[in-house]
Amino acid sequence: MNRVNINGKVVFFSALWLAVIFFGSFALLRYQNRPGETNTALSRWPVQSTLPLNANLPTLVLFAHPHCPCTRATLGELALLMARCSKNVATTVIFTKPADVDDNWVETDLWRSAEAIPGVTVLRDDSGVEARRFGALTSGDVMLYARDGKLLFHGGITDARGHAGDNEGRTAIALLLEGKPGNTTTTHVFGCRLFAGHSVQPSQSTCPQ
């Protein structure tokens, strides 16, 4: 085989490899920036909910899938929010639990991470009853309600799947809690579906679809 043929093959396979990297990176970026499914949140706290609406402070509820890797970033953003505003809000993280799994399935490292955030209450949502009452569909869905039950904010507190850092949602909530509301009351939610099923394992590196 002459040198020209060898060089031609090297160029061809190099170009092919670069194309694979390019399209793989493009697909990953597109996935990371694709919002999860959301409903229009209830304008008032659902009267049938068994979750407590705080009479003295705004109430923040965050619905989460216990095996969604993207939710780790959401909990990190929640920790930053609580460090800034914990005295101004009553916060609960609610993990969805399918009916046919045990408690170990839901009490994951994400559960423990949420428990470790000062000022946060962590609850289990059996069969996703509360998520359905509030209309939550995606892990990381945050709703902030005033003391009288009026919805103040609905959305996510990351700006991409699994992406930590300053974002519009966390900033909007912080301003609301400090009595300085801005123009943002809704943001996209980035995460897996709350009702993705129970075949998802904690070791998976991508969100259940």
Biotite code that builds the C-alpha atoms (Angstrom):
import biotite.structure as struc

atoms = struc.array([
    struc.Atom([0.000, 0.000, 0.000], chain_id="A", res_id=1, res_name="MET", atom_name="CA", element="C"),
    struc.Atom([1.533, 3.286, -1.019], chain_id="A", res_id=2, res_name="ASN", atom_name="CA", element="C"),
    struc.Atom([1.900, 6.364, 1.157], chain_id="A", res_id=3, res_name="ARG", atom_name="CA", element="C"),
    struc.Atom([-0.857, 8.239, -0.710], chain_id="A", res_id=4, res_name="VAL", atom_name="CA", element="C"),
    struc.Atom([-3.433, 5.565, 0.128], chain_id="A", res_id=5, res_name="ASN", atom_name="CA", element="C"),
    struc.Atom([-2.331, 5.451, 3.759], chain_id="A", res_id=6, res_name="ILE", atom_name="CA", element="C"),
    struc.Atom([-2.547, 9.220, 4.098], chain_id="A", res_id=7, res_name="ASN", atom_name="CA", element="C"),
    struc.Atom([-5.954, 9.222, 2.434], chain_id="A", res_id=8, res_name="GLY", atom_name="CA", element="C"),
    struc.Atom([-7.288, 6.672, 4.910], chain_id="A", res_id=9, res_name="LYS", atom_name="CA", element="C"),
    struc.Atom([-5.843, 8.602, 7.838], chain_id="A", res_id=10, res_name="VAL", atom_name="CA", element="C"),
    struc.Atom([-7.572, 11.764, 6.646], chain_id="A", res_id=11, res_name="VAL", atom_name="CA", element="C"),
    struc.Atom([-10.861, 9.912, 6.071], chain_id="A", res_id=12, res_name="PHE", atom_name="CA", element="C"),
    struc.Atom([-10.959, 8.244, 9.495], chain_id="A", res_id=13, res_name="PHE", atom_name="CA", element="C"),
    struc.Atom([-9.833, 11.443, 11.217], chain_id="A", res_id=14, res_name="SER", atom_name="CA", element="C"),
    struc.Atom([-12.671, 13.343, 9.555], chain_id="A", res_id=15, res_name="ALA", atom_name="CA", element="C"),
    struc.Atom([-15.117, 10.572, 10.479], chain_id="A", res_id=16, res_name="LEU", atom_name="CA", element="C"),
    struc.Atom([-13.990, 10.635, 14.121], chain_id="A", res_id=17, res_name="TRP", atom_name="CA", element="C"),
    struc.Atom([-14.344, 14.412, 14.287], chain_id="A", res_id=18, res_name="LEU", atom_name="CA", element="C"),
    struc.Atom([-17.830, 14.159, 12.803], chain_id="A", res_id=19, res_name="ALA", atom_name="CA", element="C"),
    struc.Atom([-18.825, 11.588, 15.451], chain_id="A", res_id=20, res_name="VAL", atom_name="CA", element="C"),
    struc.Atom([-17.497, 13.840, 18.217], chain_id="A", res_id=21, res_name="ILE", atom_name="CA", element="C"),
    struc.Atom([-19.270, 16.881, 16.764], chain_id="A", res_id=22, res_name="PHE", atom_name="CA", element="C"),
    struc.Atom([-22.672, 15.234, 16.391], chain_id="A", res_id=23, res_name="PHE", atom_name="CA", element="C"),
    struc.Atom([-22.348, 13.502, 19.770], chain_id="A", res_id=24, res_name="GLY", atom_name="CA", element="C"),
    struc.Atom([-21.561, 16.798, 21.462], chain_id="A", res_id=25, res_name="SER", atom_name="CA", element="C"),
    struc.Atom([-24.416, 18.493, 19.625], chain_id="A", res_id=26, res_name="PHE", atom_name="CA", element="C"),
    struc.Atom([-26.872, 15.778, 20.712], chain_id="A", res_id=27, res_name="ALA", atom_name="CA", element="C"),
    struc.Atom([-25.698, 16.013, 24.332], chain_id="A", res_id=28, res_name="LEU", atom_name="CA", element="C"),
    struc.Atom([-25.980, 19.801, 24.343], chain_id="A", res_id=29, res_name="LEU", atom_name="CA", element="C"),
    struc.Atom([-29.440, 19.616, 22.837], chain_id="A", res_id=30, res_name="ARG", atom_name="CA", element="C"),
    struc.Atom([-30.508, 17.093, 25.489], chain_id="A", res_id=31, res_name="TYR", atom_name="CA", element="C"),
    struc.Atom([-29.095, 19.182, 28.350], chain_id="A", res_id=32, res_name="GLN", atom_name="CA", element="C"),
    struc.Atom([-30.988, 22.239, 27.163], chain_id="A", res_id=33, res_name="ASN", atom_name="CA", element="C"),
    struc.Atom([-34.308, 20.507, 26.504], chain_id="A", res_id=34, res_name="ARG", atom_name="CA", element="C"),
    struc.Atom([-36.801, 21.410, 29.242], chain_id="A", res_id=35, res_name="PRO", atom_name="CA", element="C"),
    struc.Atom([-38.890, 18.765, 30.937], chain_id="A", res_id=36, res_name="GLY", atom_name="CA", element="C"),
    struc.Atom([-42.648, 18.587, 30.614], chain_id="A", res_id=37, res_name="GLU", atom_name="CA", element="C"),
    struc.Atom([-44.602, 21.036, 32.758], chain_id="A", res_id=38, res_name="THR", atom_name="CA", element="C"),
    struc.Atom([-48.198, 21.855, 33.539], chain_id="A", res_id=39, res_name="ASN", atom_name="CA", element="C"),
    struc.Atom([-49.610, 25.234, 34.355], chain_id="A", res_id=40, res_name="THR", atom_name="CA", element="C"),
    struc.Atom([-49.246, 25.306, 38.131], chain_id="A", res_id=41, res_name="ALA", atom_name="CA", element="C"),
    struc.Atom([-52.302, 25.816, 40.289], chain_id="A", res_id=42, res_name="LEU", atom_name="CA", element="C"),
    struc.Atom([-52.811, 29.503, 40.979], chain_id="A", res_id=43, res_name="SER", atom_name="CA", element="C"),
    struc.Atom([-53.697, 28.626, 44.575], chain_id="A", res_id=44, res_name="ARG", atom_name="CA", element="C"),
    struc.Atom([-52.571, 25.960, 47.030], chain_id="A", res_id=45, res_name="TRP", atom_name="CA", element="C"),
    struc.Atom([-54.653, 22.804, 46.412], chain_id="A", res_id=46, res_name="PRO", atom_name="CA", element="C"),
    struc.Atom([-57.197, 22.459, 49.198], chain_id="A", res_id=47, res_name="VAL", atom_name="CA", element="C"),
    struc.Atom([-57.010, 18.635, 49.076], chain_id="A", res_id=48, res_name="GLN", atom_name="CA", element="C"),
    struc.Atom([-53.261, 18.580, 49.744], chain_id="A", res_id=49, res_name="SER", atom_name="CA", element="C"),
    struc.Atom([-52.045, 17.094, 53.010], chain_id="A", res_id=50, res_name="THR", atom_name="CA", element="C"),
    struc.Atom([-48.854, 19.169, 52.807], chain_id="A", res_id=51, res_name="LEU", atom_name="CA", element="C"),
    struc.Atom([-48.775, 22.074, 55.269], chain_id="A", res_id=52, res_name="PRO", atom_name="CA", element="C"),
    struc.Atom([-49.136, 25.630, 53.982], chain_id="A", res_id=53, res_name="LEU", atom_name="CA", element="C"),
    struc.Atom([-47.186, 27.788, 56.421], chain_id="A", res_id=54, res_name="ASN", atom_name="CA", element="C"),
    struc.Atom([-49.299, 30.540, 57.942], chain_id="A", res_id=55, res_name="ALA", atom_name="CA", element="C"),
    struc.Atom([-46.333, 32.775, 58.771], chain_id="A", res_id=56, res_name="ASN", atom_name="CA", element="C"),
    struc.Atom([-43.969, 32.367, 55.822], chain_id="A", res_id=57, res_name="LEU", atom_name="CA", element="C"),
    struc.Atom([-44.150, 31.690, 52.079], chain_id="A", res_id=58, res_name="PRO", atom_name="CA", element="C"),
    struc.Atom([-44.089, 27.953, 51.379], chain_id="A", res_id=59, res_name="THR", atom_name="CA", element="C"),
    struc.Atom([-41.770, 26.418, 48.789], chain_id="A", res_id=60, res_name="LEU", atom_name="CA", element="C"),
    struc.Atom([-42.330, 22.878, 47.532], chain_id="A", res_id=61, res_name="VAL", atom_name="CA", element="C"),
    struc.Atom([-39.863, 21.050, 45.293], chain_id="A", res_id=62, res_name="LEU", atom_name="CA", element="C"),
    struc.Atom([-40.942, 17.794, 43.650], chain_id="A", res_id=63, res_name="PHE", atom_name="CA", element="C"),
    struc.Atom([-38.159, 15.327, 42.848], chain_id="A", res_id=64, res_name="ALA", atom_name="CA", element="C"),
    struc.Atom([-37.497, 11.885, 41.378], chain_id="A", res_id=65, res_name="HIS", atom_name="CA", element="C"),
    struc.Atom([-35.145, 10.028, 43.765], chain_id="A", res_id=66, res_name="PRO", atom_name="CA", element="C"),
    struc.Atom([-33.017, 8.625, 40.912], chain_id="A", res_id=67, res_name="HIS", atom_name="CA", element="C"),
    struc.Atom([-32.774, 11.648, 38.603], chain_id="A", res_id=68, res_name="CYS", atom_name="CA", element="C"),
    struc.Atom([-29.093, 12.654, 38.260], chain_id="A", res_id=69, res_name="PRO", atom_name="CA", element="C"),
    struc.Atom([-30.068, 16.130, 37.061], chain_id="A", res_id=70, res_name="CYS", atom_name="CA", element="C"),
    struc.Atom([-31.762, 16.767, 40.404], chain_id="A", res_id=71, res_name="THR", atom_name="CA", element="C"),
    struc.Atom([-28.390, 16.839, 42.147], chain_id="A", res_id=72, res_name="ARG", atom_name="CA", element="C"),
    struc.Atom([-27.757, 20.262, 40.587], chain_id="A", res_id=73, res_name="ALA", atom_name="CA", element="C"),
    struc.Atom([-31.250, 21.400, 41.608], chain_id="A", res_id=74, res_name="THR", atom_name="CA", element="C"),
    struc.Atom([-30.567, 20.452, 45.229], chain_id="A", res_id=75, res_name="LEU", atom_name="CA", element="C"),
    struc.Atom([-27.288, 22.323, 45.070], chain_id="A", res_id=76, res_name="GLY", atom_name="CA", element="C"),
    struc.Atom([-29.138, 25.424, 43.919], chain_id="A", res_id=77, res_name="GLU", atom_name="CA", element="C"),
    struc.Atom([-31.722, 24.914, 46.663], chain_id="A", res_id=78, res_name="LEU", atom_name="CA", element="C"),
    struc.Atom([-28.920, 24.777, 49.236], chain_id="A", res_id=79, res_name="ALA", atom_name="CA", element="C"),
    struc.Atom([-27.624, 28.137, 47.987], chain_id="A", res_id=80, res_name="LEU", atom_name="CA", element="C"),
    struc.Atom([-31.129, 29.600, 48.104], chain_id="A", res_id=81, res_name="LEU", atom_name="CA", element="C"),
    struc.Atom([-31.657, 28.377, 51.662], chain_id="A", res_id=82, res_name="MET", atom_name="CA", element="C"),
    struc.Atom([-28.294, 29.742, 52.783], chain_id="A", res_id=83, res_name="ALA", atom_name="CA", element="C"),
    struc.Atom([-29.522, 33.146, 51.641], chain_id="A", res_id=84, res_name="ARG", atom_name="CA", element="C"),
    struc.Atom([-33.211, 33.007, 52.550], chain_id="A", res_id=85, res_name="CYS", atom_name="CA", element="C"),
    struc.Atom([-33.873, 30.191, 55.050], chain_id="A", res_id=86, res_name="SER", atom_name="CA", element="C"),
    struc.Atom([-35.496, 32.532, 57.574], chain_id="A", res_id=87, res_name="LYS", atom_name="CA", element="C"),
    struc.Atom([-37.958, 33.780, 54.976], chain_id="A", res_id=88, res_name="ASN", atom_name="CA", element="C"),
    struc.Atom([-39.435, 30.525, 53.666], chain_id="A", res_id=89, res_name="VAL", atom_name="CA", element="C"),
    struc.Atom([-40.805, 27.129, 54.743], chain_id="A", res_id=90, res_name="ALA", atom_name="CA", element="C"),
    struc.Atom([-39.334, 24.566, 52.336], chain_id="A", res_id=91, res_name="THR", atom_name="CA", element="C"),
    struc.Atom([-40.272, 20.957, 51.622], chain_id="A", res_id=92, res_name="THR", atom_name="CA", element="C"),
    struc.Atom([-38.693, 18.548, 49.132], chain_id="A", res_id=93, res_name="VAL", atom_name="CA", element="C"),
    struc.Atom([-41.106, 15.792, 48.087], chain_id="A", res_id=94, res_name="ILE", atom_name="CA", element="C"),
    struc.Atom([-39.711, 12.601, 46.539], chain_id="A", res_id=95, res_name="PHE", atom_name="CA", element="C"),
    struc.Atom([-42.062, 10.533, 44.401], chain_id="A", res_id=96, res_name="THR", atom_name="CA", element="C"),
    struc.Atom([-42.359, 6.860, 45.389], chain_id="A", res_id=97, res_name="LYS", atom_name="CA", element="C"),
    struc.Atom([-44.154, 4.314, 43.172], chain_id="A", res_id=98, res_name="PRO", atom_name="CA", element="C"),
    struc.Atom([-46.598, 2.044, 44.974], chain_id="A", res_id=99, res_name="ALA", atom_name="CA", element="C"),
    struc.Atom([-44.690, -1.211, 44.419], chain_id="A", res_id=100, res_name="ASP", atom_name="CA", element="C"),
    struc.Atom([-41.230, -0.318, 45.762], chain_id="A", res_id=101, res_name="VAL", atom_name="CA", element="C"),
    struc.Atom([-39.890, -0.176, 49.316], chain_id="A", res_id=102, res_name="ASP", atom_name="CA", element="C"),
    struc.Atom([-38.562, 2.804, 51.229], chain_id="A", res_id=103, res_name="ASP", atom_name="CA", element="C"),
    struc.Atom([-34.957, 2.009, 50.290], chain_id="A", res_id=104, res_name="ASN", atom_name="CA", element="C"),
    struc.Atom([-35.783, 2.791, 46.663], chain_id="A", res_id=105, res_name="TRP", atom_name="CA", element="C"),
    struc.Atom([-36.747, 6.361, 47.479], chain_id="A", res_id=106, res_name="VAL", atom_name="CA", element="C"),
    struc.Atom([-34.261, 7.090, 50.288], chain_id="A", res_id=107, res_name="GLU", atom_name="CA", element="C"),
    struc.Atom([-31.294, 7.587, 47.963], chain_id="A", res_id=108, res_name="THR", atom_name="CA", element="C"),
    struc.Atom([-28.265, 9.858, 48.156], chain_id="A", res_id=109, res_name="ASP", atom_name="CA", element="C"),
    struc.Atom([-30.486, 12.597, 46.710], chain_id="A", res_id=110, res_name="LEU", atom_name="CA", element="C"),
    struc.Atom([-32.852, 12.140, 49.650], chain_id="A", res_id=111, res_name="TRP", atom_name="CA", element="C"),
    struc.Atom([-29.923, 12.390, 52.067], chain_id="A", res_id=112, res_name="ARG", atom_name="CA", element="C"),
    struc.Atom([-28.581, 15.458, 50.259], chain_id="A", res_id=113, res_name="SER", atom_name="CA", element="C"),
    struc.Atom([-31.952, 17.166, 50.625], chain_id="A", res_id=114, res_name="ALA", atom_name="CA", element="C"),
    struc.Atom([-32.111, 16.224, 54.318], chain_id="A", res_id=115, res_name="GLU", atom_name="CA", element="C"),
    struc.Atom([-28.694, 17.805, 54.848], chain_id="A", res_id=116, res_name="ALA", atom_name="CA", element="C"),
    struc.Atom([-29.876, 21.253, 53.714], chain_id="A", res_id=117, res_name="ILE", atom_name="CA", element="C"),
    struc.Atom([-30.649, 23.334, 56.833], chain_id="A", res_id=118, res_name="PRO", atom_name="CA", element="C"),
    struc.Atom([-34.273, 24.385, 57.034], chain_id="A", res_id=119, res_name="GLY", atom_name="CA", element="C"),
    struc.Atom([-35.551, 21.787, 54.537], chain_id="A", res_id=120, res_name="VAL", atom_name="CA", element="C"),
    struc.Atom([-38.167, 19.142, 55.326], chain_id="A", res_id=121, res_name="THR", atom_name="CA", element="C"),
    struc.Atom([-38.038, 15.968, 53.198], chain_id="A", res_id=122, res_name="VAL", atom_name="CA", element="C"),
    struc.Atom([-41.173, 13.900, 52.586], chain_id="A", res_id=123, res_name="LEU", atom_name="CA", element="C"),
    struc.Atom([-42.112, 10.804, 50.608], chain_id="A", res_id=124, res_name="ARG", atom_name="CA", element="C"),
    struc.Atom([-44.934, 11.107, 48.088], chain_id="A", res_id=125, res_name="ASP", atom_name="CA", element="C"),
    struc.Atom([-46.534, 7.659, 47.905], chain_id="A", res_id=126, res_name="ASP", atom_name="CA", element="C"),
    struc.Atom([-47.781, 6.924, 44.379], chain_id="A", res_id=127, res_name="SER", atom_name="CA", element="C"),
    struc.Atom([-47.115, 10.550, 43.446], chain_id="A", res_id=128, res_name="GLY", atom_name="CA", element="C"),
    struc.Atom([-50.407, 11.691, 44.973], chain_id="A", res_id=129, res_name="VAL", atom_name="CA", element="C"),
    struc.Atom([-49.181, 15.150, 45.965], chain_id="A", res_id=130, res_name="GLU", atom_name="CA", element="C"),
    struc.Atom([-47.290, 15.683, 42.708], chain_id="A", res_id=131, res_name="ALA", atom_name="CA", element="C"),
    struc.Atom([-50.519, 15.080, 40.837], chain_id="A", res_id=132, res_name="ARG", atom_name="CA", element="C"),
    struc.Atom([-52.457, 17.407, 43.118], chain_id="A", res_id=133, res_name="ARG", atom_name="CA", element="C"),
    struc.Atom([-50.023, 20.220, 42.386], chain_id="A", res_id=134, res_name="PHE", atom_name="CA", element="C"),
    struc.Atom([-49.673, 19.309, 38.718], chain_id="A", res_id=135, res_name="GLY", atom_name="CA", element="C"),
    struc.Atom([-45.934, 18.574, 38.938], chain_id="A", res_id=136, res_name="ALA", atom_name="CA", element="C"),
    struc.Atom([-44.558, 16.427, 36.105], chain_id="A", res_id=137, res_name="LEU", atom_name="CA", element="C"),
    struc.Atom([-40.785, 16.915, 36.100], chain_id="A", res_id=138, res_name="THR", atom_name="CA", element="C"),
    struc.Atom([-38.136, 16.365, 38.751], chain_id="A", res_id=139, res_name="SER", atom_name="CA", element="C"),
    struc.Atom([-36.956, 19.749, 39.988], chain_id="A", res_id=140, res_name="GLY", atom_name="CA", element="C"),
    struc.Atom([-40.375, 21.403, 39.666], chain_id="A", res_id=141, res_name="ASP", atom_name="CA", element="C"),
    struc.Atom([-40.504, 24.217, 42.239], chain_id="A", res_id=142, res_name="VAL", atom_name="CA", element="C"),
    struc.Atom([-43.579, 26.115, 43.377], chain_id="A", res_id=143, res_name="MET", atom_name="CA", element="C"),
    struc.Atom([-43.582, 29.029, 45.785], chain_id="A", res_id=144, res_name="LEU", atom_name="CA", element="C"),
    struc.Atom([-46.828, 30.022, 47.469], chain_id="A", res_id=145, res_name="TYR", atom_name="CA", element="C"),
    struc.Atom([-47.644, 33.060, 49.599], chain_id="A", res_id=146, res_name="ALA", atom_name="CA", element="C"),
    struc.Atom([-49.039, 32.709, 53.116], chain_id="A", res_id=147, res_name="ARG", atom_name="CA", element="C"),
    struc.Atom([-52.570, 33.056, 51.752], chain_id="A", res_id=148, res_name="ASP", atom_name="CA", element="C"),
    struc.Atom([-51.992, 30.225, 49.265], chain_id="A", res_id=149, res_name="GLY", atom_name="CA", element="C"),
    struc.Atom([-51.467, 32.365, 46.154], chain_id="A", res_id=150, res_name="LYS", atom_name="CA", element="C"),
    struc.Atom([-48.890, 31.071, 43.656], chain_id="A", res_id=151, res_name="LEU", atom_name="CA", element="C"),
    struc.Atom([-45.865, 33.380, 43.427], chain_id="A", res_id=152, res_name="LEU", atom_name="CA", element="C"),
    struc.Atom([-43.450, 31.337, 41.295], chain_id="A", res_id=153, res_name="PHE", atom_name="CA", element="C"),
    struc.Atom([-43.411, 28.108, 39.286], chain_id="A", res_id=154, res_name="HIS", atom_name="CA", element="C"),
    struc.Atom([-40.450, 26.586, 37.481], chain_id="A", res_id=155, res_name="GLY", atom_name="CA", element="C"),
    struc.Atom([-36.936, 25.222, 37.811], chain_id="A", res_id=156, res_name="GLY", atom_name="CA", element="C"),
    struc.Atom([-33.845, 26.522, 39.588], chain_id="A", res_id=157, res_name="ILE", atom_name="CA", element="C"),
    struc.Atom([-31.245, 25.367, 37.051], chain_id="A", res_id=158, res_name="THR", atom_name="CA", element="C"),
    struc.Atom([-30.808, 26.642, 33.508], chain_id="A", res_id=159, res_name="ASP", atom_name="CA", element="C"),
    struc.Atom([-30.046, 23.221, 31.971], chain_id="A", res_id=160, res_name="ALA", atom_name="CA", element="C"),
    struc.Atom([-30.135, 19.540, 32.910], chain_id="A", res_id=161, res_name="ARG", atom_name="CA", element="C"),
    struc.Atom([-27.640, 18.912, 35.683], chain_id="A", res_id=162, res_name="GLY", atom_name="CA", element="C"),
    struc.Atom([-26.127, 22.387, 35.315], chain_id="A", res_id=163, res_name="HIS", atom_name="CA", element="C"),
    struc.Atom([-25.273, 24.245, 38.523], chain_id="A", res_id=164, res_name="ALA", atom_name="CA", element="C"),
    struc.Atom([-24.706, 27.999, 38.600], chain_id="A", res_id=165, res_name="GLY", atom_name="CA", element="C"),
    struc.Atom([-26.510, 31.317, 38.690], chain_id="A", res_id=166, res_name="ASP", atom_name="CA", element="C"),
    struc.Atom([-29.902, 31.046, 37.059], chain_id="A", res_id=167, res_name="ASN", atom_name="CA", element="C"),
    struc.Atom([-33.093, 33.007, 36.586], chain_id="A", res_id=168, res_name="GLU", atom_name="CA", element="C"),
    struc.Atom([-35.254, 30.739, 38.744], chain_id="A", res_id=169, res_name="GLY", atom_name="CA", element="C"),
    struc.Atom([-33.142, 30.862, 41.904], chain_id="A", res_id=170, res_name="ARG", atom_name="CA", element="C"),
    struc.Atom([-32.660, 34.611, 41.541], chain_id="A", res_id=171, res_name="THR", atom_name="CA", element="C"),
    struc.Atom([-36.392, 35.203, 41.056], chain_id="A", res_id=172, res_name="ALA", atom_name="CA", element="C"),
    struc.Atom([-37.298, 33.216, 44.181], chain_id="A", res_id=173, res_name="ILE", atom_name="CA", element="C"),
    struc.Atom([-34.640, 34.938, 46.286], chain_id="A", res_id=174, res_name="ALA", atom_name="CA", element="C"),
    struc.Atom([-35.938, 38.352, 45.250], chain_id="A", res_id=175, res_name="LEU", atom_name="CA", element="C"),
    struc.Atom([-39.519, 37.356, 46.022], chain_id="A", res_id=176, res_name="LEU", atom_name="CA", element="C"),
    struc.Atom([-38.503, 36.148, 49.485], chain_id="A", res_id=177, res_name="LEU", atom_name="CA", element="C"),
    struc.Atom([-36.641, 39.378, 50.126], chain_id="A", res_id=178, res_name="GLU", atom_name="CA", element="C"),
    struc.Atom([-39.654, 41.451, 49.141], chain_id="A", res_id=179, res_name="GLY", atom_name="CA", element="C"),
    struc.Atom([-38.071, 42.647, 45.902], chain_id="A", res_id=180, res_name="LYS", atom_name="CA", element="C"),
    struc.Atom([-40.004, 40.814, 43.182], chain_id="A", res_id=181, res_name="PRO", atom_name="CA", element="C"),
    struc.Atom([-38.682, 41.055, 39.659], chain_id="A", res_id=182, res_name="GLY", atom_name="CA", element="C"),
    struc.Atom([-40.333, 40.272, 36.348], chain_id="A", res_id=183, res_name="ASN", atom_name="CA", element="C"),
    struc.Atom([-39.817, 36.482, 36.405], chain_id="A", res_id=184, res_name="THR", atom_name="CA", element="C"),
    struc.Atom([-42.501, 34.218, 37.843], chain_id="A", res_id=185, res_name="THR", atom_name="CA", element="C"),
    struc.Atom([-42.051, 31.171, 35.576], chain_id="A", res_id=186, res_name="THR", atom_name="CA", element="C"),
    struc.Atom([-38.995, 29.308, 34.278], chain_id="A", res_id=187, res_name="THR", atom_name="CA", element="C"),
    struc.Atom([-38.334, 26.029, 32.473], chain_id="A", res_id=188, res_name="HIS", atom_name="CA", element="C"),
    struc.Atom([-37.811, 22.876, 34.549], chain_id="A", res_id=189, res_name="VAL", atom_name="CA", element="C"),
    struc.Atom([-34.890, 20.632, 33.597], chain_id="A", res_id=190, res_name="PHE", atom_name="CA", element="C"),
    struc.Atom([-35.053, 17.045, 34.810], chain_id="A", res_id=191, res_name="GLY", atom_name="CA", element="C"),
    struc.Atom([-36.555, 13.630, 34.270], chain_id="A", res_id=192, res_name="CYS", atom_name="CA", element="C"),
    struc.Atom([-40.234, 12.774, 34.424], chain_id="A", res_id=193, res_name="ARG", atom_name="CA", element="C"),
    struc.Atom([-41.511, 12.261, 37.966], chain_id="A", res_id=194, res_name="LEU", atom_name="CA", element="C"),
    struc.Atom([-43.519, 9.270, 36.805], chain_id="A", res_id=195, res_name="PHE", atom_name="CA", element="C"),
    struc.Atom([-40.719, 7.678, 34.767], chain_id="A", res_id=196, res_name="ALA", atom_name="CA", element="C"),
    struc.Atom([-41.209, 4.352, 36.531], chain_id="A", res_id=197, res_name="GLY", atom_name="CA", element="C"),
    struc.Atom([-39.175, 2.380, 39.041], chain_id="A", res_id=198, res_name="HIS", atom_name="CA", element="C"),
    struc.Atom([-36.795, 0.497, 36.749], chain_id="A", res_id=199, res_name="SER", atom_name="CA", element="C"),
    struc.Atom([-34.322, 3.396, 36.964], chain_id="A", res_id=200, res_name="VAL", atom_name="CA", element="C"),
    struc.Atom([-31.234, 2.591, 39.010], chain_id="A", res_id=201, res_name="GLN", atom_name="CA", element="C"),
    struc.Atom([-29.137, 5.078, 41.020], chain_id="A", res_id=202, res_name="PRO", atom_name="CA", element="C"),
    struc.Atom([-26.040, 4.298, 38.948], chain_id="A", res_id=203, res_name="SER", atom_name="CA", element="C"),
    struc.Atom([-27.565, 5.587, 35.733], chain_id="A", res_id=204, res_name="GLN", atom_name="CA", element="C"),
    struc.Atom([-25.912, 8.757, 34.452], chain_id="A", res_id=205, res_name="SER", atom_name="CA", element="C"),
    struc.Atom([-28.809, 10.013, 32.359], chain_id="A", res_id=206, res_name="THR", atom_name="CA", element="C"),
    struc.Atom([-32.339, 10.937, 33.260], chain_id="A", res_id=207, res_name="CYS", atom_name="CA", element="C"),
    struc.Atom([-35.044, 8.299, 32.904], chain_id="A", res_id=208, res_name="PRO", atom_name="CA", element="C"),
    struc.Atom([-37.247, 9.153, 29.965], chain_id="A", res_id=209, res_name="GLN", atom_name="CA", element="C"),
])
